[in-house]
Amino acid sequence: MSVHQALRTPADINMSGWYGILPPPKAHEVLRGRHEADWVIIGAGFAGLAAARRLTQLVPEDRIVVVDAQRVGWGAAGRNSGFMIDLPHELAGENYGGSQDHDRKRIRMNRAAIEFSASAADEYDLQPFFVRAGKFHGAATDHGLAVLREFENHLARIGEPFERLDRPQLKKVTGSDFFVGGTFTPGTVMAQPAGFIRGLAEGLSGRVQIFEDSAVTSVQTGKLHIVKTAEGEITAPRLILTVNGHLESFGLFKKRLLHVFTFASMTRPLSKSEQADLGGDPHWGLIPADPMGSTIRRIGDRIVVRNTFTYNPDMSTSKKQINRIGAAHDRSFQVRFPMLGEIPMEFRWGGLLCLSLNSAPAFGEVEERVFVAGCCNGLGTVQGTLYGMLAADLAAGSNEAMVADALNEPAPARLYPEPLMSIGAPLKLWAMQKRAGREL
């Protein structure tokens, strides 16, 4: 028997734009009193709800309970850029790619997760939040173009399609002549992350009980696991932890998880005349040639800018930090869309990422009948879905072959000792973002 006290619980500040543009959520249930279940899942993000949905397919008669510290879609799951990327996307690299064999496996697994999500979108009528639009890579400099040529060569070697775009072609899409060229890849899904995750939770609610605003304070493992919150507890023989970086808050993977925030701003709705001044297509998503640059999405009459990574080992940010980085978003927006002038941002927010030094996930059975799926390395929408789905397969003893692939991944590498981490991590991020230059 082990007792895992939660050292921290998620407490995200500032409503994300994705959450804010949705209708108000329906009434929710807080965990109160004592409950029993066959399965308890901690975390109702992409990983947790993928695990829950997969369990409804594998063990449809079992009672499945999901517990989340916040409202569904309020936390990290609803704070990302919404790219469900099928291709290699190595944030620590210079051109997103890795070794050919590893990338082929990653593509196969990412696409399985996308198809799992697609089937959920079909089942629960979530198509408005799940669009197979592909993604653009935009280069702002000649160096960025050279990086994209390397990326294209890598895609050609592994047999993946792409389209090369020049400045006029990218301007036709984005309305901006900021980009000197780019690359289009067709396999990415553009999600409205908060809308998708809230819709998925609602779709599952007939078969899965979901408790929100119910932060887990401790987990006692044993023959029966006991999950406690401030007002209640759940007893179950099987437990799946899908809390990404907060695995460390429960004492798991200590000194192996790197906690990083990234930040985004969303404009107020553009007027009809502003949209006419902008031109371009009404819906698109673009990631920078340099992984540390600015990601841009247009969703009809709004534009989202995401950039800047900070090292936050306490897994929290502040309004001061969000506002300071918001000024950088304004500069990035204005240099790309000068025709729009100083459009105010209606929403600004930060979101927590969990990385490992070797880009490895936290996955597997960490104690008897205690399973984990986390450390998604900046790809929470697709890899959270993947590892949540596979955690359910592993826990239920299915014959899914990708479970072995996931178990064969290395464990997250140990972080450097202090004070190297607290000094070195911010310096590394600063240097990487400095390298991005005009791409930022």
N, C-alpha and C positions, 0 to 999 in steps of 0.2 A: 504493500500500500504506500502511496505517495500523496503528499498534499502540495498543491501548487497554488500559492497565493498570488493573486494578480497584483503585480507591482504598479501597473498603470492600466488605465482603461481608455478607449478611444473617446475623444472629446473635441471633435473638429469644430472650428469656428468659421464664421462667415458662410452664408449659404452659397453653394455653387450655382453658377448660372443654369446648368443643366437641371438642377432641382427647382430653381426659382421660376423657370418658364413653364413648369408643369402645373396642372391644377393642384390645389391643396390635397394632401394625402387623406385617405379615409381614416376613420377611427382605428386605433390599434390596441393590442392586448399587451399588458405588462405582466411579467411573470410574478405571480403572488401565490403563496401557499406551496404545498408539496404536490409533485407530479411524478408519474412513472412513464417511461417510454422504452421502446426497444433501441432507439438510436437518439443521441443528442448531438447536434452540430452547433458549435460556437462560431458565430460569424455569418451574416446574411449578405455577403458580397457575391462576386462572381463565383468564387470557389465554393462557398457554403451552399448557395442555391443550386449550383451544378451538382454537388454531392447529394443534396436532397432530392433533386429530380431524378438522378441516376438510381438512387435507392428506391424511389417509387416504381421504377421499372424492374429492379432486381428482386425486391422483397415487398411487393405491393400490399401485403396484409399487415406489415409491421407498422408500429406507431413511430413516426419520425417527428422530432421536435427541433426547431432552430431557434437560437437565442442571439439577439444582437444588442450591443450597448447603446445604439442610437436608432433613429428611424431608418428603415430600409431606403437606401439611395442617398442618405445624407452624408455618409462617410466616404472612404476612399473609392468605393465602387462607383459613386456618382461624381467624382472629382477629376477623373482622367480626361484625356482628349477624345476618347471614344473610338480609337483605331483598333480594330481586331485584325492584327497583322498576321498573314500566313507565312511570310518570308522571314529569313534571319533578320534580327534587329538588335544587334549588339551595341548597347549604349556606350560601353567603354571602348569600343573600337573606333577606327577612323572612317570606316565606310560601311558599317553595319554588318558586314559579313564575317564568317569564320571559316573553319575547315569545311571542305566540300562534303565529306561523309556526315559530319555532325549537322550541317545545314540541311542536307536532304532529310535526315531523320526529323529535325525540328520542323521542317515544312510539312512533312507527313502528319506529325502529331498536332501541329497548329491547325491544320485543315480539318482534322477530326474534331477538334474542339469547335471550330467554326460551324461545321455541319451539325454538331450537337446543339449549338445555339440556334442554328437555322430551324431545326425541327421544333425547338421550343417557340420560336417566333411564329411558326406556322400554327402550332397547337394553341397558342394563347393570343393570336391576332396582334402580334407585336411588330409587324412589318414596318410601320412608320418609324420605329426606333432601331431598325436593323436593315441597312441598305447595302447591297453588294455594289459599291461604287468604285472600288479601287482607290489607290492613293497616288499623289504626286510627290516627287522629291524636287524641291526647287533650289537652285544654286544662285547665289548672289554675287559670286566672284569667279574668276578664272580658276582659282584653286578649288572652289566648290565644284566646278564643272569637271576638273580632273578627278576629284573624289568620286563623282557620279560615274565617270567613265570606268573607274576601277570596279565600282559596284555593278555596273552593267556587264563588264567582262566576267565577273564572278557569276552573275545570273546566267550568262550564256554558257559558262562551263558546266553548270548544274542543270541546264536545260529548261530554264524558267523564262517565260515571255516578258518583254518590256517594250516600251515605246519611247524613243528619244524625242524631246521637244525643244524647239528653239525659243528665243525670247517672244516673238509674236504669237506663237502657239500657246505659251503659258499666259501671256496677257489676255488672249481670247478667253481663257478659262477663269483667270483670277481678276481681270480688270486692271492689274498692276503691271507696270513695266520694270519693276524692281528686280525681277529675276532674269538672269542672262540665259538660262536654259534649265532643262530638267529631265526627269525620267518618270514615266508612268508605269505602274505595275497593277494588274487587274484584280488580284485576289483578295485585297483587303476589304473588310466590311466596315462601313462607317456607322457606328452606333450612337444613339443618344443614350449615354450610359445610365443616367438616373432613371430615364423613362423605361429603358429595357429592364433594369434590375427591379424596379417597382412593379412593372407589369409581370415579370417572372414570378415574383413573390405572390402577387395576387392570383396568378394562374395556378400556383401550387397550393394555395391556401385551402382548397377542398380536400387535399390529401396530406398536407403537412401543416402542423401547428407552428406558427411563428410568433415569438414574443419579441417585442421591440422595446426600446428604452429600458433595457434590462441588462445592465453591465454585470458580467460575471466577476465575482469577487474571489472565488476560490474553486479549485477542482480537486476532489479527493478521488484517487483512482484505486481500484481493487476489483473484487469479484463483481461488484456493482459500483459504477462510478457515480459520484455525487457532485453535481454542478450547482453552486450556490450563487445567488444574487442578493441584493439588499433585502428583498421582500419575499424570496421564495427559493425553491430548490427543485432539481429534477434528478431522479435516479434512473440510470440506464446501464445496461451491460456493455454498450459500445459507444465510443466517443470519437468524433472527428473534429479536430481543431482547424479552422480555416480563417485564421486571424492575421495572416501575413506577418508583418514585422512584430506584431504583439505576441507571437510565439515566445519571444524573449521575455515578455512581461510575465509569462507563466514559468519562467526558468528553463525554457528549452532553447537549444542552439545558442547558448550564451557566448558572447564575444565572437559570434560568427555572422551576425546580421548587421548590415549597414543601413542606417535609417536616414533617408534623404527626402526632403520636400521639393516639390516643383509647384509652380504657381501659374495661374491663368486669370485673364480678364475677359469679360464679354460685354460688347457694346449694348447700348440701348437699341431698340428697333430703328433701322434706317428708314427714312421717309422714302416715298416713291421717287422724288427728285434725286435724293442721294443715291438710291439704287441705280437710277439712270446715269448719273455722273460716274458711278463706279463701273457699270457694265459687267461683263463676264457672266459666268454661270451662277445660278442661285445656290447651288449646293456643291461643295468640294472640300477636300482635306489635303493639306500639304505639309510634309515634314521637311526639315532643312537638310541640305547636303551634309552638314556637320551635325552629328547627334546632339551637340550642345546648343544648337541654334534655336530659332523660333519656329514652333509649329503653329500653323494657321488653319482655321476652319471657317467656312462660311455656311451658315444654316439659314437660308432664305434671307430674312431682313436683319440678321445679326452676324457679327464676326467675333471669333474667339482667337485670342493670342495667348500662347503658352510658352514661357521660357524661364530660365534661371533655376539652377539646382543649388540647394543649401544642405549642409550636413547638420541634422537635428537629432542627436543621439537620444534626447528625451522624448522623441516622437510627438513633438508639439511645435506649433508656430505661434505667432502673435499678430495682432492687428497692425502693429508697427512694422513688422517684417513684410506682411502682405502689402501694406500701403507703399512701403519703400520700393518693393519690386514692381508694384503697379506702375510706378513712374517709368520704369524701364519698358514695361508693356506699351505705355503710351508712345514712347519714342519709337519702338519697333513698329507700332501700328502706323504712325504718321509718316515714317520713311517709306513704307510700302503703299500707303493709300493717301498721298498728299491731296488728291482731288476731293477728299471728304473733309478736310480741315480737322479741327479738334473735336472729334466725336466723343462724347462722354461715355465712360464705362459704367454700366448699370450694376455689374457684379464683379467682385474680385475675390479670389479664394486661393488656398493652398491645399495640396493633397500629398499624403505620405506614400512614398515608395519604399520597398524593401529590396536591397541588392545584396549580393555576396561578391567577394573579391574575385571568385572564379566563375561568376555568373551561373552558379548551380542552384537548384531549387531545394527547399526544405520539404522532403516528401518521405512518407513511409510509416511504419509502425514503431513508435518510440517507446511504448510500454505495451503490455499485453492488452489488446483490444482498444488501444489509444492510437489514433491515426492522425497524421498532420498533412496539410497541403498549404504551402506558403512560399515566401521569398520568390516573387514572380519576376524580379529583375526588370521592372519597368513595363512589363507586358501583362498587367493584371487582368485585362478583359479576356484575352485569349488563353494565357497560361494559367490564370486563376481558374477559368472554366476547365481547362485540360486537367490540371492536377486535382481539382475538386472531384471531377468525374472519375478519375482513376483512383482516388482515395476510396470512393465508394466501391469501385470494383475490387480493390485490394481487400477492403474490410469485409465485403460480402463473399469473397472467395470465387469471383467469376473467372472465366477463362480469357479475359481480355488480354491480348498479346502486348499491348502498349504498357501494361503494368510493369512488365519486365524491363521495357525500355526506360521507364521512369525510375525504377529501382536501380538500374545500372548507371544512372547519372551520379557523378561524385557528390559528396556532401558539401555544404557550404564551407569554404576554407576559413581557418581561424584568422581573425583580424590581427593587425599589428598591435603590439602592447602600447599602453599609454606611457608617455604623452604623445607617441607618434600618431595615434589615430586622431586625437583632438586637434593636433597641429597639422598633420599631413593631409587629412581628408579635405578640410576646407581649402588648403593650398592646391591640392590636386584638382578639385572642382573649379577653382579660380583659374588655374592654368588651362584647363580644358575649355572653359568658356572664353578665355582670352584668345585661344587658338581659333575659336569659331569666328571671331572678328565680325565682319559685316553680316554673316549668316545669323547673328544674334539680333 
